[in-house]
Structure formats: structure tokens, C-alpha cells
Amino acid sequence: MKRIGIATDSHSGITPKEAKELGIMVLPMPFYIGEECYYEDISITRKEFFAYLKEGQKVSTSQPSPEVVMKLWREGLKEYEKILYIPMSSGLSGSCNTAKMLSKEDEFVGKVFVVDNGRVSTPLHRSVLDALEMVEEGYSVEEIKEILENSRAEMVIYVGVETLEYLKKGGRVTPTTEAIGTLLNIKPVLKFDVGVLETYRKCRGMKKARREMLEAVKHDLQTTFQPYYDKKEVYLLAASSADEETTKGWIEEIQAFFPEMEILSDKLSLGLSCHTGEGALGIGCSCRPVKP
């Protein structure tokens, strides 16, 4: 039996194919279109999803049932002595706290360890890669959990959205703000920092929003994360709910701005895309966890 298995959820942006290549478990996160429940890459394609969104269908996110979570763990424990489960931030979903509660069940105590390090999307993907690296280095599951949670603040991501419509539906902007913003071509830039999503800037046009995000990350690398940046221990991250051509152009723009850095890029999960709409672009960074 293997020592430690790594599990996460689909809000990490890790596809079933990538999960198989990495040797990890990914819990599909449900969302609803009307009254119908769907799972990304399982029961609906991205093209179908965005078509529903454009039609104005009611789309909402949901937690996986406790039974589904426990089933994943039970399957994992057939192969691994212990499971390290790294779900999306508790600041964005109750699923993390539910998982913590379930891990206290007798059958999982001392076997399943839930990490809450305030991550989602590509930063969460990066945490999974960090965890895999530490497993290879011989760290215990308890040590990896502590290291990841102690590195909670060493990350930031910015997301520019193409439309205010879905932020209005989610209650983040008022109908009046959405109407005026649409008229003036306002593209908000959101900042995800230490598990909380907030508005960072309001830009006139997506071109300005893209530039604003690049400059924000540059500033973070030269200030908040400079000690890591100087040691080349910062990972550059990107995410997108835009089409392939737009996404490619965004990645090329990032690479030209930061030519010395590699980029880990993911498609924004559908469960997150229902809040941003199609066309959202993100950039951020995550520091290499400090190990004892």
C-alpha cells in the first residue's frame, strides 16, 4: 500500500486526464442549470455550458453530498494509508468545512487530513503540485498539511471579467452599477487574496484591465513576494474562461511581460465561470512553500 494519496476538487482546474497523469484524485464539483445537476467534463462540455449561460439560464453552484466525498476517500484508502484532501477555499464555499467535519468520522480519523489554505483555481492546482513534491521528498501527511496552511498568505490572483452581468446575479454589484458599467464599458478586476474575493479596480475596457492585472502582479513580485522572487521561488499562474484564441493571446501577453518566468495555466472551472461569465482572464502568483 502506498503512503500518501493526494485529492482535490474540480475547482482546481485539474481535468480528469491531468489527474490520471499526476496520480491524484479529483472530486467533481456539482452545479445546477435550472433544476438539472451537472459535472464538468463528465455530463456537460464547456461549449454547452456557455451556451446555456448566454441563453440566460439560471446557473448555481452546490456542494457535493457527504456520501460522494466519503466514497472518494474510501476508494483512496484502498490504495493509500492516508489521504491529503485539498479542496477549494473555505472562504468561497462551505464544502471545505463539510469535509473537515466528515474527516472526524471514526473511519477517517488519522487517515484523512483536510487542508484549508485559501486556494481555488490555478493556485489550488499549484498547491496540489507542491503537495506531490513534498510526498516525494518524504514529508509526512501532517507535515504537508501544516506547511501548506502556513503558506496560505503567499499567493494572489487577479481576474478581469468581460461583463458585470454575472456579478450582478451573484449580488456582488447592484443592477444600477451593472447598467452604468455596461454603458461605460467598465471591466472590473477582482482580487483573490487569502481566501477572499474582492473588487480591485474598475477599468475602461478589457485592454486596460489586462494591463492593470499585469502591473499589479509585477508590483506584488517587487514588494510582498520579493524575497521569494529573488530566490526564484515564485510560480506564475493564469486562468481563463475565454475562448482558445483569446486565452492564447493572454498567455502570450503574460509571457512577454514576464519573459523569465514559466506559466501554469488552466481553464477556469465551470463552477467558477458561472460567477464570472465567459471571457474572464486571470493572472497571479504562488510562492514555493517554506519547509522546515
Phi, psi and chi 1 to 4 in degrees:
 res  aa     phi    psi   chi1   chi2   chi3   chi4
   1 MET       -  137.1 -176.4  173.3  -80.3      -
   2 LYS   -75.2  159.1  -61.2  176.2 -174.6  177.4
   3 ARG   -74.9  -59.1 -161.7  166.7   59.5   90.8
   4 ILE  -132.9  129.2  -58.4  171.6      -      -
   5 GLY  -105.4  143.3      -      -      -      -
   6 ILE  -106.8  132.1  -54.8  -63.8      -      -
   7 ALA  -131.3  149.7      -      -      -      -
   8 THR  -146.9 -170.1 -173.7      -      -      -
   9 ASP  -119.6  172.0   62.6   47.4      -      -
  10 SER   -71.0  -10.0   57.5      -      -      -
  11 HIS   -71.7   -4.1  -74.9  -44.0      -      -
  12 SER   -74.7  -14.5   63.8      -      -      -
  13 GLY    81.9    1.4      -      -      -      -
  14 ILE   -81.9  119.8  -61.2  175.6      -      -
  15 THR   -78.8  163.1   65.4      -      -      -
  16 PRO   -55.4  -38.0  -29.3   37.4      -      -
  17 LYS   -65.1  -45.3  179.5 -177.4  176.4 -177.4
  18 GLU   -65.0  -37.7  -70.0  169.7  -33.3      -
  19 ALA   -61.1  -42.0      -      -      -      -
  20 LYS   -64.2  -40.9 -172.5  174.5 -178.8  179.8
  21 GLU   -66.0  -36.3  -68.4  170.6   -7.9      -
  22 LEU   -81.1  -19.9  -69.5  170.6      -      -
  23 GLY    76.8   38.3      -      -      -      -
  24 ILE  -122.9  171.6   67.1  167.4      -      -
  25 MET  -107.2  137.5  -64.2  162.0  -82.5      -
  26 VAL  -125.5  122.1  174.8      -      -      -
  27 LEU   -84.7  119.2 -179.1   70.5      -      -
  28 PRO   -66.3  128.3  -15.8   30.1      -      -
  29 MET   -93.7  128.9  -64.0  -67.1  -82.1      -
  30 PRO   -80.2  153.8   30.7  -34.7      -      -
  31 PHE  -147.0  161.0   58.5   90.6      -      -
  32 TYR  -116.3  139.5  -76.0   82.7      -      -
  33 ILE  -117.4  108.0  -61.0  177.3      -      -
  34 GLY    67.8 -125.4      -      -      -      -
  35 GLU  -101.8    0.9  -60.0  -60.1  -42.1      -
  36 GLU   -94.0  132.9 -170.3   75.8   22.7      -
  37 CYS   -91.1  135.9 -177.7      -      -      -
  38 TYR  -130.3  159.0  -68.4   90.6      -      -
  39 TYR  -131.7  130.2  -65.6   89.9      -      -
  40 GLU   -59.6  136.9 -174.6  171.2   -4.9      -
  41 ASP    64.4    6.2  -69.7  -34.7      -      -
  42 ILE  -118.7  -54.2  -64.5  175.4      -      -
  43 SER  -118.4    1.8   55.1      -      -      -
  44 ILE  -156.6  145.5 -168.9  171.5      -      -
  45 THR   -94.4  164.8   65.6      -      -      -
  46 ARG   -63.5  -39.3  -65.5 -175.9   71.8   81.9
  47 LYS   -61.1  -44.8 -176.5  176.9 -179.9 -179.6
  48 GLU   -64.6  -41.5  -68.9  168.5  -24.1      -
  49 PHE   -60.0  -50.8  171.7   82.3      -      -
  50 PHE   -68.9  -26.4  -73.5  117.9      -      -
  51 ALA   -65.2  -43.6      -      -      -      -
  52 TYR   -61.5  -41.4  -80.4  124.3      -      -
  53 LEU   -62.6  -43.4 -146.7   56.7      -      -
  54 LYS   -66.4  -29.3  -72.8  178.1 -179.6  176.8
  55 GLU   -73.0  -10.6  -70.7  172.0    6.5      -
  56 GLY    86.7   16.1      -      -      -      -
  57 GLN   -63.4  146.2  -64.1  -85.2    1.7      -
  58 LYS   -73.8  118.3 -178.6 -177.4  176.9 -177.8
  59 VAL  -119.0  132.2 -179.6      -      -      -
  60 SER  -142.9  152.5   58.7      -      -      -
  61 THR   -94.4  164.2   54.8      -      -      -
  62 SER  -151.6  161.5  178.6      -      -      -
  63 GLN   -84.4  150.1  -67.8 -172.7   42.3      -
  64 PRO   -68.7  152.0   25.6  -33.5      -      -
  65 SER   -70.3  151.6   69.6      -      -      -
  66 PRO   -54.4  -36.5  -28.6   37.1      -      -
  67 GLU   -61.6  -39.3  -69.0   76.0   16.1      -
  68 VAL   -68.3  -41.6  169.6      -      -      -
  69 VAL   -62.8  -48.5  177.4      -      -      -
  70 MET   -66.2  -32.3  -68.6 -172.1  -68.1      -
  71 LYS   -63.4  -42.6 -178.9 -179.0  177.5 -178.4
  72 LEU   -59.8  -45.7  177.9   79.8      -      -
  73 TRP   -64.7  -42.4  -66.6  -10.4      -      -
  74 ARG   -62.4  -41.2  -71.8 -177.3 -174.5  121.2
  75 GLU   -63.5  -41.0  -71.5  -61.5  -46.8      -
  76 GLY   -64.6  -38.0      -      -      -      -
  77 LEU   -73.1   -8.3  -70.9  170.6      -      -
  78 LYS   -74.7  -23.2  -67.3  176.9 -178.0  177.5
  79 GLU  -109.7  -28.4 -174.9  177.4   -4.8      -
  80 TYR  -122.1  149.4  -60.5   96.6      -      -
  81 GLU   -69.3  -38.7  -66.1  175.7    6.4      -
  82 LYS  -140.0  153.0  -63.8 -179.7  179.4 -179.1
  83 ILE  -118.6  132.0  -59.9  -68.3      -      -
  84 LEU  -105.7  112.1 -173.8   74.6      -      -
  85 TYR  -103.9  121.3 -178.9   51.0      -      -
  86 ILE  -118.4   88.4  -42.4  173.3      -      -
  87 PRO   -87.6  179.0   34.2  -34.4      -      -
  88 MET   -65.2  160.0   71.7 -178.7  -65.8      -
  89 SER   -51.8  138.6  168.8      -      -      -
  90 SER   -66.8  -17.4   61.7      -      -      -
  91 GLY   -74.4  -14.0      -      -      -      -
  92 LEU  -114.4  -19.5  -63.5  177.8      -      -
  93 SER  -151.8  149.7  169.8      -      -      -
  94 GLY   -80.5   -4.3      -      -      -      -
  95 SER   -63.7  -31.4   59.8      -      -      -
  96 CYS   -67.2  -45.8 -177.8      -      -      -
  97 ASN   -67.1  -33.9  -73.4  -29.8      -      -
  98 THR   -62.7  -43.1  -62.1      -      -      -
  99 ALA   -62.8  -40.5      -      -      -      -
 100 LYS   -59.7  -42.3  -72.8 -179.4 -178.0  178.8
 101 MET   -64.1  -44.4  178.3 -174.2   68.5      -
 102 LEU   -65.1  -32.6  -66.0  173.9      -      -
 103 SER   -67.8  -11.3   69.6      -      -      -
 104 LYS   -90.2   -3.2  -65.2  177.0 -177.8  177.7
 105 GLU   -63.1  145.4  -66.3  -72.1  -34.6      -
 106 ASP   -50.0  -41.3  -70.5  -15.5      -      -
 107 GLU   -70.5  -15.5   64.1  178.3  -55.9      -
 108 PHE  -112.4  -10.6  -59.5  122.5      -      -
 109 VAL   -61.2  127.8  171.3      -      -      -
 110 GLY    78.4    1.0      -      -      -      -
 111 LYS  -122.0  -33.0  -64.0  179.5 -179.2  179.1
 112 VAL  -118.0  127.4  174.3      -      -      -
 113 PHE  -122.4  121.4  -63.4   79.0      -      -
 114 VAL   -98.1  126.0  179.3      -      -      -
 115 VAL   -97.9  129.5  174.2      -      -      -
 116 ASP  -121.2   90.3 -176.7   11.3      -      -
 117 ASN  -113.6   24.5   64.5  -24.2      -      -
 118 GLY    67.3   32.6      -      -      -      -
 119 ARG  -113.4  156.4  -52.6  -65.5  173.5   98.5
 120 VAL  -157.1  159.7   72.4      -      -      -
 121 SER    59.6 -140.5 -169.6      -      -      -
 122 THR   -61.8  -35.4  -44.0      -      -      -
 123 PRO   -59.4  -35.0  -27.6   37.5      -      -
 124 LEU   -68.3  -40.9 -179.8   54.5      -      -
 125 HIS   -56.9  -44.7 -175.3  165.2      -      -
 126 ARG   -63.7  -36.8 -176.0   60.7 -112.7  177.7
 127 SER   -62.9  -37.5  -73.7      -      -      -
 128 VAL   -62.9  -43.7  169.1      -      -      -
 129 LEU   -65.0  -38.6  -61.8 -179.7      -      -
 130 ASP   -62.8  -41.6  -69.2  -25.2      -      -
 131 ALA   -64.5  -42.8      -      -      -      -
 132 LEU   -61.2  -40.1  -73.8  169.4      -      -
 133 GLU   -62.2  -41.5 -177.4  179.5  -69.5      -
 134 MET   -71.5  -31.8  -74.4 -174.4  -86.4      -
 135 VAL   -61.4  -44.7  169.3      -      -      -
 136 GLU   -63.3  -32.0  -71.8  -63.7  -44.5      -
 137 GLU   -81.1   -4.2  -68.0  171.8  -14.1      -
 138 GLY    93.9    8.6      -      -      -      -
 139 TYR   -68.6  150.8  -74.0   87.9      -      -
 140 SER   -79.2  163.7   69.7      -      -      -
 141 VAL   -63.3  -37.1   67.8      -      -      -
 142 GLU   -64.4  -40.4  -65.9   89.0  -11.8      -
 143 GLU   -67.2  -41.2  -71.8  171.4  -29.8      -
 144 ILE   -64.5  -44.0  -61.8  171.6      -      -
 145 LYS   -57.1  -46.8  170.7  179.5  162.6   64.3
 146 GLU   -64.8  -42.9 -177.2  178.2    5.3      -
 147 ILE   -63.0  -44.6  -69.7  167.8      -      -
 148 LEU   -65.8  -41.8  -70.0  177.6      -      -
 149 GLU   -71.7  -31.2  -68.6 -176.6  -22.8      -
 150 ASN   -70.6  -19.6  -74.1  -15.2      -      -
 151 SER   -95.7   13.8  -58.7      -      -      -
 152 ARG   -51.9  -43.3  178.9 -175.9  178.8   91.0
 153 ALA   -82.4   -7.8      -      -      -      -
 154 GLU   -88.9   54.5  -49.0  -52.6  -35.4      -
 155 MET  -162.1  150.2  173.8  -80.8  -60.6      -
 156 VAL  -155.7  149.1   68.6      -      -      -
 157 ILE  -143.7  143.3 -167.0  164.2      -      -
 158 TYR  -116.6  139.6  -59.5   88.9      -      -
 159 VAL  -130.9  123.8 -178.7      -      -      -
 160 GLY   -99.1  129.5      -      -      -      -
 161 VAL  -108.0  146.0  -61.3      -      -      -
 162 GLU   -77.7  -27.7 -171.3   66.4   49.2      -
 163 THR  -140.5  150.6  173.7      -      -      -
 164 LEU   -89.4   -5.6  -70.3  164.3      -      -
 165 GLU   -55.4  -45.8  178.1 -177.3   -6.1      -
 166 TYR   -80.8  -25.1  -55.4  101.7      -      -
 167 LEU   -69.2  -34.2  -67.0  175.2      -      -
 168 LYS   -65.2  -45.9  178.8 -166.5   72.5  174.4
 169 LYS   -62.5  -32.4  -71.4 -178.4  177.2  179.4
 170 GLY   -84.2    0.3      -      -      -      -
 171 GLY    82.6    9.1      -      -      -      -
 172 ARG   -83.8  -21.5  -68.1 -167.9  175.0  -85.2
 173 VAL  -135.7  155.1  -60.2      -      -      -
 174 THR   -81.0  160.0   65.1      -      -      -
 175 PRO   -56.5  -37.0  -28.7   37.3      -      -
 176 THR   -65.5  -44.6  -59.0      -      -      -
 177 THR   -61.4  -40.8  -60.8      -      -      -
 178 GLU   -63.5  -42.6 -171.2  -95.4  -17.1      -
 179 ALA   -65.8  -46.3      -      -      -      -
 180 ILE   -66.6  -42.4  -65.5  173.2      -      -
 181 GLY   -61.5  -40.9      -      -      -      -
 182 THR   -65.2  -42.2  -60.7      -      -      -
 183 LEU   -61.8  -40.0 -178.6   66.3      -      -
 184 LEU   -92.7    5.4  -61.8  177.2      -      -
 185 ASN    60.6   41.9 -166.3   29.6      -      -
 186 ILE   -79.5  127.6  -61.9  -62.7      -      -
 187 LYS  -117.4  103.7  -51.1  -62.5 -177.3 -175.2
 188 PRO   -72.0  145.1   24.3  -30.0      -      -
 189 VAL  -107.8  122.3  172.6      -      -      -
 190 LEU   -97.2  148.8  -51.4  176.1      -      -
 191 LYS  -119.9  127.5 -178.3  179.3 -179.0 -178.9
 192 PHE  -110.3  114.4 -179.3   70.1      -      -
 193 ASP  -143.7  123.4 -174.9    9.4      -      -
 194 VAL    51.9   47.3 -163.6      -      -      -
 195 GLY    82.1    2.9      -      -      -      -
 196 VAL  -123.1  136.9  178.7      -      -      -
 197 LEU  -103.8  127.6 -172.9   65.4      -      -
 198 GLU  -144.9  162.3   59.3 -173.5    9.7      -
 199 THR   -76.8  129.5  -58.7      -      -      -
 200 TYR  -101.5  -48.5  173.5   71.3      -      -
 201 ARG  -146.4  158.9  -70.0  -79.6 -169.2  -82.7
 202 LYS  -121.7  116.8  -65.1  176.9 -178.3  177.9
 203 CYS  -114.2  148.6  -56.4      -      -      -
 204 ARG   -86.2   96.5  -66.7  -71.1  -65.9  -89.1
 205 GLY    95.9  152.0      -      -      -      -
 206 MET   -70.9  -30.1 -159.2   61.6  177.5      -
 207 LYS   -60.9  -43.5 -177.0  177.0  179.9 -179.3
 208 LYS   -66.4  -39.2  172.9   66.3  175.2  174.3
 209 ALA   -63.7  -40.7      -      -      -      -
 210 ARG   -62.8  -44.2  -72.5  161.0   73.4  142.3
 211 ARG   -64.7  -39.7 -174.0   70.6 -173.6 -173.1
 212 GLU   -61.7  -40.2 -169.2   73.0   47.0      -
 213 MET   -67.7  -42.3  -71.1 -171.5  -74.8      -
 214 LEU   -61.0  -44.9  -68.1  168.2      -      -
 215 GLU   -66.4  -35.7  -67.6  -70.1   -6.3      -
 216 ALA   -64.6  -43.9      -      -      -      -
 217 VAL   -66.7  -40.5  171.1      -      -      -
 218 LYS   -58.4  -43.6 -179.5 -179.9  178.8 -179.5
 219 HIS   -63.3  -42.8  178.2  -95.4      -      -
 220 ASP   -62.2  -39.8  -72.1  -27.8      -      -
 221 LEU   -66.7  -30.8  -68.2  175.6      -      -
 222 GLN   -89.6   -7.3  -66.5  174.6  -16.2      -
 223 THR  -126.5  -86.0   54.1      -      -      -
 224 THR   -53.8  -44.0  -52.4      -      -      -
 225 PHE  -107.5   17.8  -54.6  126.3      -      -
 226 GLN   -57.1  -42.4 -174.9  177.2   13.0      -
 227 PRO   -58.2  -37.7  -26.0   36.8      -      -
 228 TYR   -73.4  -40.8  -64.5   92.1      -      -
 229 TYR   -63.2  -42.1 -177.8   63.0      -      -
 230 ASP   -62.4  -31.0  -70.5  -15.4      -      -
 231 LYS   -93.0    6.2  -67.2 -174.0  -69.0 -175.3
 232 LYS    58.0   42.8  -60.2 -173.5 -175.6  -57.6
 233 GLU  -119.2   36.2  -67.7 -175.4  -11.8      -
 234 VAL  -122.1  133.7 -179.7      -      -      -
 235 TYR  -101.1  133.7  -56.2  103.5      -      -
 236 LEU   -90.4  134.3 -161.9   57.3      -      -
 237 LEU  -125.3  152.1  -46.8  171.7      -      -
 238 ALA  -147.4  153.1      -      -      -      -
 239 ALA  -148.9  156.0      -      -      -      -
 240 SER  -155.8  141.0  169.6      -      -      -
 241 SER  -112.9   15.3   66.9      -      -      -
 242 ALA   -86.4  175.1      -      -      -      -
 243 ASP   -70.8  168.9   57.9   63.5      -      -
 244 GLU   -59.4  -41.7  -63.9  -69.2  -18.2      -
 245 GLU   -66.0  -45.2 -176.0  178.0  -10.5      -
 246 THR   -64.2  -42.5  -58.4      -      -      -
 247 THR   -61.9  -44.4  -59.6      -      -      -
 248 LYS   -59.6  -43.5 -178.8 -177.8  176.9 -177.7
 249 GLY   -63.9  -36.7      -      -      -      -
 250 TRP   -66.7  -44.9  174.7 -129.4      -      -
 251 ILE   -62.9  -40.2  -61.1  -58.5      -      -
 252 GLU   -64.8  -37.4  -71.1  174.0  -10.8      -
 253 GLU   -66.4  -41.6 -170.1  173.4  -10.7      -
 254 ILE   -63.6  -45.1  -64.8  172.4      -      -
 255 GLN   -63.8  -37.0 -164.7   66.6   80.7      -
 256 ALA   -68.1  -32.0      -      -      -      -
 257 PHE   -77.8  -32.5 -156.1   82.5      -      -
 258 PHE  -126.9   67.8  -59.1  100.6      -      -
 259 PRO   -63.3  -20.6   23.6  -34.6      -      -
 260 GLU   -89.8   -2.0   77.3  -74.6    1.3      -
 261 MET  -116.6  144.4  -59.7 -179.0   73.1      -
 262 GLU   -83.9  154.5  -66.8 -176.6    3.9      -
 263 ILE  -120.4  128.5  -54.4  166.5      -      -
 264 LEU   -97.3  117.0  174.2   62.9      -      -
 265 SER  -123.2  139.9  175.9      -      -      -
 266 ASP  -134.6  159.0  -67.7  -52.4      -      -
 267 LYS   -77.1  136.6  -67.3  177.2 -179.7  176.5
 268 LEU   -65.9  129.8 -158.0   61.8      -      -
 269 SER   -57.8  152.8   73.3      -      -      -
 270 LEU   -64.4  -33.5  -62.8 -174.6      -      -
 271 GLY   -62.7  -29.6      -      -      -      -
 272 LEU   -87.7  -34.6  -63.3  174.2      -      -
 273 SER   -64.1  -25.0  -64.1      -      -      -
 274 CYS   -67.5  -19.1   72.5      -      -      -
 275 HIS   -92.6  -25.0  -61.6  -63.7      -      -
 276 THR  -102.0  -25.7   65.1      -      -      -
 277 GLY    81.6  175.3      -      -      -      -
 278 GLU   -73.6  147.4 -169.2  172.4   15.0      -
 279 GLY    96.4    1.0      -      -      -      -
 280 ALA   -71.9  141.7      -      -      -      -
 281 LEU  -128.9  137.0  -60.7  172.0      -      -
 282 GLY  -130.3  153.4      -      -      -      -
 283 ILE  -147.6  146.3  179.0  176.0      -      -
 284 GLY  -167.9 -167.4      -      -      -      -
 285 CYS  -150.6  156.2   60.1      -      -      -
 286 SER  -139.6  132.6  177.9      -      -      -
 287 CYS   -87.1  150.3  -58.5      -      -      -
 288 ARG   -63.3  127.9 -175.5 -176.9  177.0   90.2
 289 PRO   -58.6  140.5  -21.5   32.9      -      -
 290 VAL   -79.3  123.6  176.2      -      -      -
 291 LYS  -108.6  144.8  -55.1  167.2 -169.7  174.1
 292 PRO   -70.2      -   23.6  -32.6      -      -
